[in-house]
Amino acid sequence: MSGTTTPAASRPSQDAIDRLMWKLRLKTPLIAVYDAPASDEFAPLAEAEPETCCFAFYDRWVGGETLVLRRGGGGCKGAFRALGLEKGGDPNVIAHMLTDGVGAPKAEGLKASADIALAAIESGKTPTPSFDTVLVGPLRVDQWPAVRSVTFLVDPDRLAAVMTLAAFWSPDDVVSAPFGSGCSFLWKSLGQGEGPLAIIGGTDVAMRRFLPTAILTLTVAPSHFVKMLAAPEDSFLDRDWWNELMDTRGRWA
């Protein structure tokens, strides 16, 4: 089986998704990573320009487009490595690029030392796509077998809600905020631990400029997403205090 995330065994209903979106009062689309070839099933499609960050497509995702990342094609090479479309470069060079720039094309100053950066790099397990393309775009239930992750695009209030919902059935801390590129949180980071994980993302300083100020992300595996949809009618999303929060924000807006 490909990748680090097992495909969901059962497809969720659109009604269940709409129910959750309604309770969250969420207007931004759910974004999926697809292990699939590009086809009209995902149209409209958009091809990345050379070195373009995948999050530069935020507005186009909101508009319904699906980004095609094609092996050997355009797009940020960091995304190609994070999504398994290309082999990673020399880890030592990347570690120095993340820190002091010694022997690397640039210095980003993101870690205290190259050794620390190297340990962070080597902790991840890269997914293995089944095709020469990985698609990133709005969740399409009819393409569920190809879904490898589902990402919520949320403000801090709704981030609190989906974090709580992601851990609703677990006594453990399933929410993680790892170090990494924005694209690594979309699939790769889900394979960095045992059991279900919910990854807080949108925290990569380099890609923040492509997102609205208040938007962060929470990414879960398909099976985890299905479980989130099954929250009972008496959960916190149906309590007065959640609706009071949403009403308060609506008055401020």
Phi, psi and chi 1 to 4 in degrees:
 res  aa     phi    psi   chi1   chi2   chi3   chi4
   1 MET       -  137.3 -174.3  167.6  -69.4      -
   2 SER   -81.7  158.4   66.8      -      -      -
   3 GLY    78.5  178.8      -      -      -      -
   4 THR  -102.9   -1.8   56.6      -      -      -
   5 THR  -121.0  123.8  -56.9      -      -      -
   6 THR   -72.7  131.3  -57.5      -      -      -
   7 PRO   -60.3  148.0  -21.4   31.8      -      -
   8 ALA   -66.9  142.3      -      -      -      -
   9 ALA   -79.8  -27.4      -      -      -      -
  10 SER  -127.4  139.9   59.3      -      -      -
  11 ARG   -84.4  132.5 -176.4  171.5   74.5  177.3
  12 PRO   -74.0  157.8   29.5  -35.4      -      -
  13 SER   -84.5  149.1   70.8      -      -      -
  14 GLN   -64.6  -31.7 -171.6   60.9   54.3      -
  15 ASP   -61.8  -41.2  -74.3  -13.7      -      -
  16 ALA   -66.1  -39.7      -      -      -      -
  17 ILE   -64.6  -46.1  -64.9  172.3      -      -
  18 ASP   -61.5  -36.7  -68.4  -16.1      -      -
  19 ARG   -62.4  -45.0  169.3  177.9  167.8  -92.8
  20 LEU   -66.4  -44.3  177.0   58.9      -      -
  21 MET   -60.0  -38.0  -62.0  -71.6  -82.1      -
  22 TRP   -66.7  -43.2  179.6   77.5      -      -
  23 LYS   -66.1  -35.9  -71.3 -173.0  176.0 -174.5
  24 LEU   -78.0  -13.6  -68.8  170.4      -      -
  25 ARG    53.1   44.5  -54.6 -169.6 -164.2 -176.2
  26 LEU   -97.2  123.1 -174.6   60.3      -      -
  27 LYS   -99.5  -23.7  -57.1  -60.6 -176.1 -176.4
  28 THR   -73.9  146.5   51.6      -      -      -
  29 PRO   -73.4  155.0   28.4  -36.3      -      -
  30 LEU   -76.8  135.3  -61.6  170.0      -      -
  31 ILE  -110.2  132.6  -60.0  -59.5      -      -
  32 ALA  -115.2  148.8      -      -      -      -
  33 VAL   -98.4  128.9  168.6      -      -      -
  34 TYR  -114.0  131.2  -60.6   95.5      -      -
  35 ASP   -93.3   87.4 -176.1    7.9      -      -
  36 ALA  -160.6  156.0      -      -      -      -
  37 PRO   -74.2  154.2   26.2  -33.1      -      -
  38 ALA   -68.0  132.8      -      -      -      -
  39 SER  -155.2  170.6   71.5      -      -      -
  40 ASP   -64.0  -16.4  -69.5  -17.8      -      -
  41 GLU   -62.1  -21.9  -58.1  -65.5  -24.5      -
  42 PHE  -108.6    6.3  -60.9   94.1      -      -
  43 ALA   -63.0  150.3      -      -      -      -
  44 PRO   -75.8  141.8   25.5  -32.1      -      -
  45 LEU  -103.2  150.4  -60.3  171.5      -      -
  46 ALA  -132.5  131.2      -      -      -      -
  47 GLU   -95.5  141.8  -62.1  -89.3   -7.1      -
  48 ALA   -79.0  142.7      -      -      -      -
  49 GLU   -78.8  159.1  -63.4  -66.9  -33.7      -
  50 PRO   -53.6  133.4  -28.2   36.3      -      -
  51 GLU    64.3   16.2  -59.4  -56.5  -40.2      -
  52 THR   -84.4  129.3  -58.8      -      -      -
  53 CYS   -64.5  139.0  174.9      -      -      -
  54 CYS   -63.6  -26.8   59.9      -      -      -
  55 PHE   -76.1   -8.3  -76.4   91.4      -      -
  56 ALA   -66.3  -11.9      -      -      -      -
  57 PHE   -92.8   11.4  -73.3   81.8      -      -
  58 TYR   -51.1  -53.2  174.3   86.2      -      -
  59 ASP   -62.8  -33.0  -71.8  -26.1      -      -
  60 ARG   -75.0  -32.9  -61.7  174.4   74.2  170.2
  61 TRP   -61.8  -46.0  -72.0  -24.5      -      -
  62 VAL   -60.1  -32.8  171.5      -      -      -
  63 GLY   -81.4    0.1      -      -      -      -
  64 GLY   101.1    2.1      -      -      -      -
  65 GLU   -84.5  154.6  -65.7 -174.1   49.5      -
  66 THR  -113.9  127.9  -61.5      -      -      -
  67 LEU   -82.0  132.2  171.0   63.6      -      -
  68 VAL  -104.0  117.6  178.9      -      -      -
  69 LEU  -104.2  115.8  -65.2  172.5      -      -
  70 ARG  -115.3  129.7 -165.9 -177.3  -55.3  -84.3
  71 ARG   -51.9  123.7 -163.7 -173.8  -50.6  -86.5
  72 GLY    84.7   -1.3      -      -      -      -
  73 GLY   -96.8 -164.2      -      -      -      -
  74 GLY   -78.5  166.2      -      -      -      -
  75 GLY   122.0  166.7      -      -      -      -
  76 CYS   -66.1  129.5  170.4      -      -      -
  77 LYS   -68.5  -23.4  -64.3  -53.0  176.2 -176.2
  78 GLY   -62.6  -38.9      -      -      -      -
  79 ALA   -67.2  -38.7      -      -      -      -
  80 PHE   -61.6  -40.0  -81.9   64.7      -      -
  81 ARG   -71.4  -42.5  -69.0 -170.6  -68.6  -90.9
  82 ALA   -65.9  -30.2      -      -      -      -
  83 LEU   -98.5    5.1  -64.8  170.0      -      -
  84 GLY    82.5   12.3      -      -      -      -
  85 LEU   -83.3  -18.8  -71.5  169.5      -      -
  86 GLU  -140.3  152.8  -71.3 -173.8    0.3      -
  87 LYS   -70.4  145.8  -62.7  -67.5 -175.6 -177.5
  88 GLY   -67.7  152.8      -      -      -      -
  89 GLY   -74.2 -172.4      -      -      -      -
  90 ASP   -60.1  116.8 -176.7  -24.4      -      -
  91 PRO   -57.1  -33.3  -23.4   33.8      -      -
  92 ASN   -68.5  -39.3  -70.3  -71.0      -      -
  93 VAL   -64.9  -43.9  173.4      -      -      -
  94 ILE   -63.5  -38.8  -64.2  173.5      -      -
  95 ALA   -61.8  -40.1      -      -      -      -
  96 HIS   -72.9  -32.1  -77.8  -73.6      -      -
  97 MET   -64.4  -36.6 -176.1  177.4   72.3      -
  98 LEU   -72.9  -13.3  -68.3  173.2      -      -
  99 THR  -125.0  -93.5   53.6      -      -      -
 100 ASP   -98.5   -8.6   53.6   21.2      -      -
 101 GLY    80.6    3.0      -      -      -      -
 102 VAL   -65.2  117.2  174.8      -      -      -
 103 GLY    71.2   12.4      -      -      -      -
 104 ALA  -120.7  160.9      -      -      -      -
 105 PRO   -68.1  -20.8   21.2  -31.9      -      -
 106 LYS  -158.6  169.0   58.3 -178.7  176.4  179.0
 107 ALA  -121.5  122.5      -      -      -      -
 108 GLU  -102.0  -16.2  -63.7 -179.2  -17.2      -
 109 GLY    62.1   36.6      -      -      -      -
 110 LEU   -94.3  -15.2  -65.7  171.5      -      -
 111 LYS  -134.9  159.3  -73.2  -70.4 -173.9 -178.0
 112 ALA   -69.6  -27.7      -      -      -      -
 113 SER  -153.0  160.9   71.2      -      -      -
 114 ALA   -65.0  -32.5      -      -      -      -
 115 ASP   -63.9  -41.8  -72.1  -17.9      -      -
 116 ILE   -65.9  -42.8  -68.2  173.4      -      -
 117 ALA   -63.0  -40.6      -      -      -      -
 118 LEU   -62.7  -41.6 -176.7   61.4      -      -
 119 ALA   -62.6  -38.2      -      -      -      -
 120 ALA   -66.9  -41.7      -      -      -      -
 121 ILE   -62.3  -43.8  -66.6  167.4      -      -
 122 GLU   -78.7   -5.6  -67.4 -178.7  -22.4      -
 123 SER   -81.3  -15.9   66.9      -      -      -
 124 GLY   -91.6  151.8      -      -      -      -
 125 LYS  -115.0  118.3 -177.7  179.5  179.6 -177.9
 126 THR   -77.9  137.1  -56.2      -      -      -
 127 PRO   -69.0  164.1   23.4  -32.6      -      -
 128 THR  -121.8   97.2  -54.0      -      -      -
 129 PRO   -65.4  154.7  -16.8   29.4      -      -
 130 SER   -84.6  -15.1  -56.5      -      -      -
 131 PHE  -129.9 -180.0  -55.5   94.0      -      -
 132 ASP   -87.1    8.2  -73.3  -24.7      -      -
 133 THR  -134.0  148.6   53.8      -      -      -
 134 VAL  -125.8  132.6  170.5      -      -      -
 135 LEU  -108.6  142.5  -47.4 -177.6      -      -
 136 VAL  -133.0  116.9 -174.1      -      -      -
 137 GLY  -174.8 -173.5      -      -      -      -
 138 PRO   -54.4  142.6  -27.0   36.4      -      -
 139 LEU   -64.5  127.4  175.8   62.1      -      -
 140 ARG  -120.0  112.6  -58.5  175.3 -173.6  -85.9
 141 VAL   -61.6  -33.1  173.4      -      -      -
 142 ASP   -70.9   -9.2   59.6  -14.4      -      -
 143 GLN  -109.3   22.7  -60.7  -57.8  -47.1      -
 144 TRP   -53.6  -40.4 -173.6 -108.8      -      -
 145 PRO   -58.6  -22.8  -26.8   37.1      -      -
 146 ALA   -91.3   -6.7      -      -      -      -
 147 VAL   -73.6  131.3  173.3      -      -      -
 148 ARG  -114.2  -15.3  -63.9  -63.7  177.8  -93.6
 149 SER  -162.1  159.5   72.0      -      -      -
 150 VAL  -128.5  131.2  177.7      -      -      -
 151 THR  -120.1  130.1  -65.6      -      -      -
 152 PHE   -90.5  133.2  -65.3   84.6      -      -
 153 LEU  -101.7  107.5  -58.2  167.5      -      -
 154 VAL  -138.6  154.7  -73.1      -      -      -
 155 ASP   -83.1  173.7   59.1   26.4      -      -
 156 PRO   -58.2  -36.2  -29.5   37.8      -      -
 157 ASP   -62.2  -47.5  -67.8  -28.2      -      -
 158 ARG   -76.3  -25.5  -69.3  171.2  179.0   83.7
 159 LEU   -61.6  -43.9  176.7   62.9      -      -
 160 ALA   -58.3  -39.2      -      -      -      -
 161 ALA   -69.2  -47.7      -      -      -      -
 162 VAL   -73.0  -28.9  -67.2      -      -      -
 163 MET   -61.9  -46.2  -75.1  173.7   57.8      -
 164 THR   -63.1  -42.9  -58.5      -      -      -
 165 LEU   -65.9  -37.6 -170.1   57.0      -      -
 166 ALA   -63.0  -29.3      -      -      -      -
 167 ALA  -103.6   11.5      -      -      -      -
 168 PHE   -56.8  -39.0 -170.5   78.7      -      -
 169 TRP  -102.6    9.0  -71.4  -88.8      -      -
 170 SER  -121.2  138.4  176.6      -      -      -
 171 PRO   -80.7  -10.0   31.0  -35.3      -      -
 172 ASP   -95.7  163.8  -57.8  -41.6      -      -
 173 ASP   -81.3  102.8  -67.3  -32.7      -      -
 174 VAL   -95.7   -8.9  -57.2      -      -      -
 175 VAL   -92.0  131.7  179.0      -      -      -
 176 SER  -131.8  146.6  175.7      -      -      -
 177 ALA  -125.1   77.2      -      -      -      -
 178 PRO   -76.4  167.4   28.9  -34.7      -      -
 179 PHE   -81.9  139.3  170.0   77.2      -      -
 180 GLY   162.5  177.2      -      -      -      -
 181 SER   -75.0  157.4   60.2      -      -      -
 182 GLY   -57.3  -38.8      -      -      -      -
 183 CYS   -71.1  -26.8   48.9      -      -      -
 184 SER   -68.4  -23.5   72.3      -      -      -
 185 PHE   -76.2  -13.4  -56.8  142.2      -      -
 186 LEU   -80.3  -18.7  -64.3  177.4      -      -
 187 TRP  -155.8  -52.8 -172.7    2.9      -      -
 188 LYS   -56.1  -44.8  178.2 -178.3  177.5 -178.1
 189 SER   -65.5  -20.6  -68.0      -      -      -
 190 LEU   -68.2  -17.2  -69.0  173.3      -      -
 191 GLY   -98.5   16.6      -      -      -      -
 192 GLN   -97.1    5.5  -68.4 -171.2   -1.5      -
 193 GLY  -152.0  176.3      -      -      -      -
 194 GLU   -90.9  141.2  -62.6  -62.8  -33.0      -
 195 GLY    79.2 -178.3      -      -      -      -
 196 PRO   -68.5  142.6   26.0  -34.2      -      -
 197 LEU  -130.9  149.6  -73.8  175.8      -      -
 198 ALA  -123.3  120.3      -      -      -      -
 199 ILE  -102.9  119.2  -55.2  -62.0      -      -
 200 ILE   -77.2  128.1  -65.3  174.2      -      -
 201 GLY  -135.6 -164.2      -      -      -      -
 202 GLY    73.9   19.3      -      -      -      -
 203 THR  -106.9    1.5   54.0      -      -      -
 204 ASP   -75.3  116.3  171.8    9.3      -      -
 205 VAL   -56.2  -35.3  176.3      -      -      -
 206 ALA   -68.2  -27.5      -      -      -      -
 207 MET  -104.6   -3.7   50.2   69.9   69.3      -
 208 ARG   -58.7  -31.5  -78.1  -64.9  -48.6  163.7
 209 ARG   -64.6  -16.1   66.4 -175.3 -175.2  -84.6
 210 PHE   -88.9   -7.6  -61.8  116.9      -      -
 211 LEU  -108.6  149.3  -63.2  179.5      -      -
 212 PRO   -56.2  153.0  -25.3   34.9      -      -
 213 THR   -52.1  -42.0  -57.5      -      -      -
 214 ALA   -91.7    4.0      -      -      -      -
 215 ILE   -93.9  128.8  -68.7  -66.7      -      -
 216 LEU  -123.6 -180.0  -68.3  162.6      -      -
 217 THR  -129.5  154.2   66.8      -      -      -
 218 LEU  -134.2  124.1 -172.7   94.0      -      -
 219 THR  -116.5  135.7  -60.8      -      -      -
 220 VAL  -134.4  160.6  -65.7      -      -      -
 221 ALA   -71.0  158.0      -      -      -      -
 222 PRO   -54.6  -45.3  -25.9   34.5      -      -
 223 SER   -64.6  -34.4   56.6      -      -      -
 224 HIS   -67.2  -41.1 -161.2  156.2      -      -
 225 PHE   -60.4  -43.6  175.6   69.9      -      -
 226 VAL   -59.8  -40.2  170.2      -      -      -
 227 LYS   -65.9  -37.8 -161.9  165.5 -173.0  178.2
 228 MET   -61.8  -32.5  -68.4  169.9   70.7      -
 229 LEU   -69.1  -17.9  -66.1  176.4      -      -
 230 ALA   -91.9   13.9      -      -      -      -
 231 ALA   -57.0  133.8      -      -      -      -
 232 PRO   -69.6  164.8   25.8  -34.7      -      -
 233 GLU   -66.1  -17.8  -66.6  -66.0  -19.8      -
 234 ASP  -100.9   19.0   61.0   -7.7      -      -
 235 SER   -72.8  176.4   77.8      -      -      -
 236 PHE   -59.3  -25.1   69.7   96.3      -      -
 237 LEU   -68.4  -15.5  -70.6  174.9      -      -
 238 ASP  -106.1    7.3  -63.6  -74.8      -      -
 239 ARG   -90.9  157.2  -57.0  -68.6  179.5  173.9
 240 ASP   -60.7  -38.5  -71.8  -15.9      -      -
 241 TRP   -67.6  -31.5   55.7  -90.6      -      -
 242 TRP   -67.9  -44.5  168.2 -108.8      -      -
 243 ASN   -68.4  -32.3  -70.8  -56.0      -      -
 244 GLU   -65.2  -40.7  -73.0  170.6    0.5      -
 245 LEU   -59.8  -48.0  171.2   60.2      -      -
 246 MET   -63.6  -39.0  -68.0  -69.4   94.9      -
 247 ASP   -65.4  -41.5  -69.6  -16.8      -      -
 248 THR   -61.2  -46.5  -62.3      -      -      -
 249 ARG   -62.3  -37.4  -63.2  -63.3 -168.9 -126.9
 250 GLY   -63.9  -36.8      -      -      -      -
 251 ARG   -69.0  -39.0  -71.5 -166.3  -65.4  -87.3
 252 TRP   -64.1  -37.6  -73.3    0.9      -      -
 253 ALA   -66.2      -      -      -      -      -
